[in-house]
Amino acid sequence: MQRSYVVLLALSLRLAQKAEVLRRQKYFRSGLREASNLLWGFQKPLDLMELHDWLAADMAAMEEAWAEIWVSGNPEGIRLSNEVLDGVSNVMEAAMQTNGKRDMQDEDELMHVLRQLAEARRLLALHVRSVTKASPRTVELFAGPAPVARQVAGQGVNQTGRP
């Protein structure tokens, strides 16, 4: 069971990183230069099946871990796992919202949903530490002066990850 949580945490991060790569691809592969490169055959067009395969390997393993948690996890673990999966979906959606013309800003929708995903992952990790009786059960998982919990508005979560 613990392995399923670890897989879910790891692959949710990997898919968030892939979403950022997709966003950058969309940004840098738009415009006249891209069109002319495609037209003259200097660059191949994006192959949707290759893109699917690139994402599907991680998605399939993450979905398998998620299913294991649904079958064997406790209610809180299931709820927190669902939030992580929702976060991954939100990150993918936000990454694809860029139209390729506007500048990639630090504080856009993608950054917002990435922070929400980070918080969902943190809460799930703290839950797993609690359930597995890992020592210490409450740890600060994010380094730096401003933990993500303080940046996510309205969450009502303290430093230990408990409401």
Steps between C-alpha positions, in 0.01 A plus 500: 500500500774746593663436163182617323515830685867544408427426134210747501716773656793439264301475179282800581819706516633349176174576319504856630850534354379358170215753500756780527694352208179489295432861587847607393469298179174671419652840571823453307349305211244761401536784253636556154833329556325179607263516203783547251709224660204264470424611145856445378542175688770621739292396796241228533152584628392391844380139487203457730558125535860558610377761746240256630758226544736744676230585755326160518788307653498719810122538503443123491735436792349788697146377433598151617635642826185710538281191449698313766440786742128495418486125572720487810535854635317666784243775427744786565766342278245457222384862533855635497595278205201630309620855568844416360345355183274805467811716539681316220198546275484871583871542426466328162201716413671824605816407310304464181315831544790711378432619147865515403495877453505647847809503716535225754455680829607377842162560661252360251238228533755222462703627794182520707394140428858377546494646853167326564643170376807544720275555800287194415816290469631636832179415682493149353864442599429615857196271513707202386767582758230505767335175391831315467623647827814641338720701734461784533137508387493874448782650300539807283511357149574828323823686564515876490358800679137467378349151502239433236233462768523871572477588131183304426218731597208370697642155573502546877794261533773548758869404477435140605255444216200469725202740471 
